[in-house]
């Protein structure tokens, strides 16, 4: 049986998503914006309903080299950074691959 743990999107991650939406709409139009944002929504849902044994796609990475307990996964040209607690998943930031996570997460 699947477990459920809600996800919370931090204010900086909300701002990241807003910027991604605006940029995608401007560069590639409404259809691509809808598709790309759909990928993020799907990934958040998959994260919150992952199996108790941490079976989860896309594959997450432990990012202790940046900050202890930090995790990430990639969606196309962006990386979602998050933490897991006993109660929830906290989406911390959503950064473009070209952005330095150490500068943008601390």
C-alpha positions as CSV (number, residue, x, y, z in Angstrom):
1,X,0.0,0.0,0.0
2,X,1.2,3.5,-0.8
3,X,2.0,5.9,1.9
4,X,1.2,9.6,1.7
5,X,3.2,12.5,3.0
6,X,2.2,16.0,1.8
7,X,4.6,18.3,0.0
8,X,5.0,22.0,0.9
9,X,6.5,24.5,-1.5
10,X,8.6,27.1,0.1
11,X,8.2,30.8,-0.9
12,X,11.5,30.7,-2.9
13,X,10.4,27.6,-4.7
14,X,7.1,29.3,-5.5
15,X,9.0,32.2,-7.0
16,X,11.2,29.8,-9.0
17,X,8.1,28.2,-10.4
18,X,6.6,31.5,-11.3
19,X,9.8,32.5,-13.1
20,X,9.8,29.2,-15.0
21,X,6.2,29.7,-16.0
22,X,6.9,33.2,-17.3
23,X,10.0,32.3,-19.1
24,X,8.5,29.1,-20.7
25,X,5.4,31.0,-21.8
26,X,7.5,33.8,-23.3
27,X,10.0,31.5,-25.1
28,X,7.8,28.5,-26.2
29,X,4.1,29.4,-25.7
30,X,1.1,28.2,-23.7
31,X,1.2,24.6,-24.7
32,X,4.8,24.1,-23.7
33,X,4.2,26.0,-20.5
34,X,1.3,23.8,-19.6
35,X,3.3,20.6,-20.4
36,X,6.4,21.7,-18.5
37,X,4.5,22.8,-15.4
38,X,2.6,19.5,-15.6
39,X,5.9,17.7,-15.2
40,X,6.6,19.5,-12.0
41,X,3.1,18.8,-10.6
42,X,3.5,15.1,-11.5
43,X,6.8,14.9,-9.8
44,X,5.5,16.6,-6.6
45,X,2.6,14.1,-6.6
46,X,4.9,11.2,-7.1
47,X,7.1,12.4,-4.3
48,X,4.2,12.8,-1.8
49,X,2.8,9.3,-2.6
50,X,6.0,7.4,-2.9
51,X,6.3,3.9,-1.4
52,X,7.4,3.7,2.2
53,X,10.6,2.1,1.0
54,X,11.4,5.2,-1.0
55,X,10.7,3.8,-4.4
56,X,10.4,7.1,-6.4
57,X,10.9,8.2,-10.0
58,X,12.5,10.4,-11.0
59,X,15.5,9.2,-9.1
60,X,16.5,11.3,-6.2
61,X,20.1,12.1,-5.2
62,X,21.4,12.8,-1.7
63,X,23.1,16.2,-1.7
64,X,24.9,16.2,1.6
65,X,27.8,17.9,-0.1
66,X,25.7,21.0,-0.3
67,X,23.8,20.7,3.0
68,X,23.2,17.7,5.3
69,X,19.8,16.0,4.5
70,X,19.3,17.8,1.2
71,X,17.9,15.8,-1.7
72,X,17.4,16.6,-5.4
73,X,16.0,15.3,-8.6
74,X,16.1,16.6,-12.2
75,X,13.3,17.6,-14.4
76,X,14.7,18.4,-17.9
77,X,16.8,21.6,-17.4
78,X,15.8,22.2,-13.8
79,X,16.7,20.6,-10.5
80,X,14.2,20.3,-7.6
81,X,15.9,20.6,-4.2
82,X,13.9,19.3,-1.2
83,X,14.0,17.9,2.3
84,X,12.0,15.0,3.8
85,X,10.8,15.1,7.4
86,X,8.6,12.5,9.2
87,X,5.5,14.7,8.3
88,X,6.2,16.2,4.9
89,X,8.4,16.9,1.9
90,X,9.6,20.5,1.7
91,X,10.4,21.7,-1.8
92,X,13.1,24.3,-1.1
93,X,14.1,25.5,-4.6
94,X,13.8,24.7,-8.3
95,X,17.0,25.8,-10.0
96,X,18.1,25.8,-13.6
97,X,21.0,23.4,-14.3
98,X,23.3,26.4,-14.9
99,X,22.6,27.9,-11.5
100,X,25.1,27.2,-8.7
101,X,23.1,25.4,-6.0
102,X,25.6,26.3,-3.2
103,X,25.1,30.0,-3.9
104,X,21.3,29.7,-4.3
105,X,20.5,27.4,-1.4
106,X,22.5,29.0,1.4
